[in-house]
């Protein structure tokens, strides 16, 4: 099921049989005009999705802002017109999508700026700790981040539970190399310097330092450099990294910083529907 079907299902679930409030108090054929308006500053996202929701409810839509642009309080994101009952049925789902996606894009933009103040090369990425899957990851991209894996079949990521079952870093990497295409990168999660060295020696493309303190990551990367292995791998750091901590981790010689908070605990940007009623 694609994102279009998913968000229409969300709207249908919200509507139920019908909007009994609007049906009770508004005339059946009343036409209205309205705007979706930003209630605070942020990075605009979710315009395509909100427009699809509204258009699918037989409303006319004009997109006023492009995704990825900076919006200020009071900016008009979308203009919409059409039957009042259709408008109020679709309103909440459209607003929910814009406010969540804009919230993720805004937080990603903030994280990237903080990190690059101390490490210009580092990229911010999200994780699979999402609510709306593809839409959450798209929002990270809009905010200037990297979505990492879109799906489980995009890349090999060997996590600690895989290691616990298999028994060793080397054996996990041998099995991965034997069973996937050369086109797929292999990432392995480690939490100590010894495993990082073993991973680099056995052909890992990406070493993910997970739930380690910045000073321990620095020491581990230093060992990789001493052994001439640092340039053979990409380094990713992850595990409980927030906006308050992102600079500390960016100071490490990392290529990527994974932040689950971008999607699992993001604050939505305030947006609302403003009716354009005739005086």
C-alpha positions as CSV (number, residue, x, y, z in Angstrom):
1,X,0.0,0.0,0.0
2,X,1.4,3.4,-1.0
3,X,1.3,6.6,0.9
4,X,-1.7,7.9,-1.0
5,X,-3.8,5.0,0.1
6,X,-2.5,5.2,3.7
7,X,-3.5,8.8,4.2
8,X,-6.9,8.3,2.6
9,X,-7.5,5.4,4.9
10,X,-6.6,7.7,7.9
11,X,-9.1,10.3,6.7
12,X,-11.8,7.6,6.2
13,X,-11.2,6.3,9.7
14,X,-11.6,9.8,11.1
15,X,-14.8,10.4,9.2
16,X,-16.5,7.2,10.0
17,X,-20.0,7.1,8.4
18,X,-20.1,10.9,8.2
19,X,-19.3,14.2,10.0
20,X,-22.6,14.4,12.0
21,X,-21.7,17.8,13.4
22,X,-21.3,19.5,10.1
23,X,-24.3,17.6,8.6
24,X,-26.4,18.9,11.5
25,X,-25.5,22.6,11.4
26,X,-24.5,23.5,7.9
27,X,-26.6,23.6,4.7
28,X,-25.8,20.7,2.3
29,X,-24.7,22.8,-0.6
30,X,-22.8,25.5,1.2
31,X,-19.5,26.5,-0.6
32,X,-16.6,27.7,1.5
33,X,-13.0,29.1,1.0
34,X,-10.3,28.6,3.5
35,X,-6.5,28.7,4.0
36,X,-4.1,26.4,5.9
37,X,-1.9,28.7,7.8
38,X,1.3,28.4,9.8
39,X,1.0,29.2,13.4
40,X,4.7,29.4,14.0
41,X,8.0,29.4,12.2
42,X,9.5,26.2,10.7
43,X,10.3,24.2,7.6
44,X,7.3,23.6,5.4
45,X,6.5,19.9,4.7
46,X,3.5,17.8,3.9
47,X,2.1,20.1,1.2
48,X,1.8,17.4,-1.5
49,X,0.1,15.0,1.0
50,X,-2.4,17.5,2.3
51,X,-3.3,18.6,-1.2
52,X,-3.9,15.0,-2.2
53,X,-6.2,14.5,0.8
54,X,-8.2,17.6,0.0
55,X,-8.4,17.0,-3.8
56,X,-9.5,13.4,-3.1
57,X,-12.4,14.9,-1.2
58,X,-13.5,16.8,-4.3
59,X,-12.0,20.1,-3.1
60,X,-10.1,22.7,-5.2
61,X,-6.6,23.3,-3.9
62,X,-3.8,25.8,-4.6
63,X,-0.4,25.1,-3.2
64,X,1.1,28.4,-1.8
65,X,4.4,27.2,-0.4
66,X,6.9,24.7,-1.6
67,X,8.1,21.9,0.6
68,X,11.5,22.6,2.2
69,X,11.0,26.4,2.3
70,X,11.0,28.4,5.6
71,X,7.6,29.4,6.7
72,X,6.8,32.1,9.3
73,X,3.9,32.5,11.5
74,X,0.9,33.6,9.4
75,X,2.2,32.3,6.1
76,X,-0.4,30.6,3.9
77,X,0.5,27.0,3.0
78,X,-2.5,26.0,1.0
79,X,-5.7,27.6,-0.3
80,X,-8.8,25.4,-0.5
81,X,-12.4,25.8,-1.6
82,X,-15.4,23.7,-2.2
83,X,-18.3,22.0,-0.4
84,X,-18.4,22.8,3.3
85,X,-19.1,19.2,4.4
86,X,-16.2,17.9,2.3
87,X,-13.9,20.6,3.7
88,X,-14.6,19.8,7.3
89,X,-14.4,16.1,6.7
90,X,-10.9,16.4,5.3
91,X,-9.6,19.3,7.5
92,X,-8.2,17.4,10.4
93,X,-6.3,14.8,8.5
94,X,-4.7,17.4,6.2
95,X,-3.7,19.5,9.2
96,X,-2.3,16.5,11.1
97,X,-0.1,15.5,8.1
98,X,1.3,19.1,7.6
99,X,1.9,19.7,11.3
100,X,3.7,16.4,11.8
101,X,5.8,16.5,8.6
102,X,6.7,20.1,9.2
103,X,7.7,19.3,12.8
104,X,10.0,16.5,11.6
105,X,11.5,18.7,8.9
106,X,12.0,21.6,11.3
107,X,13.7,19.4,13.9
108,X,16.0,17.8,11.3
109,X,17.0,21.3,10.0
110,X,17.9,22.4,13.6
111,X,19.9,19.2,14.3
112,X,21.8,19.5,11.0
113,X,22.7,23.1,11.7
114,X,23.9,22.4,15.3
115,X,26.0,19.4,14.1
116,X,27.6,21.3,11.2
117,X,28.7,24.1,13.5
118,X,31.4,21.7,14.8
119,X,31.6,19.1,12.0
120,X,30.8,20.5,8.5
121,X,30.9,17.1,6.8
122,X,28.5,15.2,9.1
123,X,25.0,14.2,8.0
124,X,22.0,13.7,10.2
125,X,19.9,10.6,9.7
126,X,16.7,9.2,11.1
127,X,15.9,5.6,12.2
128,X,13.0,3.2,11.6
129,X,11.3,4.5,14.8
130,X,8.6,6.1,12.8
131,X,4.8,6.5,13.0
132,X,4.0,7.2,9.3
133,X,6.9,5.4,7.8
134,X,7.6,6.8,4.3
135,X,6.1,10.2,5.2
136,X,8.3,10.6,8.3
137,X,11.4,9.7,6.3
138,X,10.4,12.0,3.5
139,X,10.1,14.8,6.1
140,X,13.7,14.2,7.3
141,X,14.9,14.5,3.7
142,X,12.9,17.8,3.3
143,X,14.7,19.1,6.5
144,X,18.1,18.3,5.0
145,X,18.7,14.9,6.6
146,X,19.3,11.4,5.3
147,X,16.4,8.9,5.6
148,X,18.8,6.0,5.9
149,X,16.8,2.8,5.1
150,X,13.4,3.4,3.5
151,X,12.7,-0.4,3.9
152,X,14.4,-3.5,5.4
153,X,15.5,-4.6,1.9
154,X,17.5,-1.4,1.3
155,X,20.6,-2.3,3.3
156,X,22.1,-4.8,5.7
157,X,22.2,-3.5,9.3
158,X,23.5,-6.1,11.7
159,X,22.3,-5.2,15.2
160,X,23.2,-6.5,18.6
161,X,20.5,-9.1,18.7
162,X,21.8,-10.5,15.4
163,X,25.3,-10.7,17.0
164,X,24.0,-12.4,20.1
165,X,22.4,-15.1,18.1
166,X,25.2,-15.6,15.6
167,X,28.0,-15.2,18.1
168,X,30.7,-13.0,16.4
169,X,31.2,-9.9,14.3
170,X,33.2,-11.9,11.8
171,X,30.7,-14.6,11.3
172,X,27.9,-12.1,10.8
173,X,29.8,-10.3,8.1
174,X,30.8,-13.5,6.4
175,X,27.2,-14.6,6.2
176,X,26.0,-11.2,5.0
177,X,28.6,-11.0,2.3
178,X,27.6,-14.5,1.1
179,X,23.9,-13.8,0.9
180,X,23.4,-10.3,-0.5
181,X,24.2,-8.5,-3.6
182,X,27.4,-6.5,-3.9
183,X,25.2,-3.4,-4.5
184,X,24.1,-3.5,-0.8
185,X,26.1,-1.8,1.9
186,X,26.7,-3.7,5.1
187,X,26.4,-1.8,8.4
188,X,27.2,-3.4,11.8
189,X,26.3,-2.1,15.2
190,X,29.1,-2.1,17.8
191,X,29.6,-0.8,21.3
192,X,33.3,-1.3,21.9
193,X,36.6,-0.7,20.2
194,X,37.4,-4.4,19.7
195,X,34.2,-5.1,17.8
196,X,34.9,-2.0,15.7
197,X,38.3,-3.2,14.7
198,X,37.0,-6.7,13.9
199,X,34.2,-5.2,11.8
200,X,36.6,-3.0,9.8
201,X,39.0,-5.9,9.2
202,X,36.2,-8.1,8.0
203,X,34.7,-5.9,5.3
204,X,32.0,-3.8,7.0
205,X,31.1,-0.8,4.9
206,X,29.6,1.2,7.9
207,X,30.4,0.9,11.6
208,X,27.6,2.1,13.8
209,X,28.8,3.1,17.3
210,X,25.6,2.6,19.4
211,X,24.9,3.9,22.9
212,X,28.5,4.9,23.5
213,X,29.8,8.1,25.1
214,X,31.5,10.6,22.8
215,X,34.9,10.0,24.5
216,X,34.7,6.3,24.0
217,X,33.8,6.8,20.3
218,X,36.8,9.0,19.9
219,X,39.1,6.4,21.4
220,X,37.6,3.7,19.1
221,X,38.0,5.8,16.0
222,X,41.5,6.6,17.1
223,X,42.3,2.9,17.1
224,X,40.8,2.5,13.6
225,X,43.1,5.3,12.5
226,X,46.2,3.7,14.1
227,X,45.5,0.5,12.2
228,X,44.9,2.3,8.9
229,X,41.3,1.3,8.8
230,X,39.4,4.5,9.4
231,X,39.3,5.5,5.7
232,X,38.0,2.1,4.7
233,X,34.6,2.5,6.5
234,X,31.9,5.1,7.1
235,X,31.3,5.9,10.8
236,X,27.8,6.3,12.2
237,X,26.9,7.2,15.8
238,X,23.5,6.5,17.4
239,X,21.7,5.9,20.6
240,X,19.7,8.5,22.6
241,X,21.1,11.4,20.7
242,X,19.0,14.6,21.2
243,X,19.3,18.2,20.1
244,X,21.1,18.9,23.4
245,X,23.7,16.2,22.7
246,X,24.1,16.4,19.0
247,X,27.1,18.8,19.0
248,X,29.0,16.6,21.4
249,X,28.6,13.6,19.1
250,X,29.3,15.7,16.0
251,X,32.7,16.5,17.4
252,X,33.7,12.9,17.0
253,X,35.1,12.0,13.6
254,X,31.7,10.7,12.4
255,X,30.1,10.7,9.0
256,X,26.5,10.2,10.2
257,X,24.5,10.8,13.3
258,X,21.3,8.8,13.7
259,X,18.6,10.4,15.8
260,X,15.4,8.4,16.6
261,X,13.9,11.5,18.3
262,X,13.4,13.1,14.9
263,X,10.4,10.8,14.3
264,X,9.5,9.1,17.6
265,X,9.1,12.2,19.8
266,X,9.0,15.2,17.5
267,X,6.9,18.3,18.3
268,X,4.4,19.1,15.7
269,X,4.4,22.6,14.1
270,X,1.3,24.6,14.8
271,X,-1.0,24.9,11.7
272,X,-4.6,25.7,11.4
273,X,-7.5,26.2,9.0
274,X,-8.7,29.8,8.5
275,X,-12.1,30.3,6.9
276,X,-12.4,33.2,4.4
277,X,-16.0,34.2,5.1
278,X,-17.6,37.1,3.3
279,X,-18.4,40.1,5.5
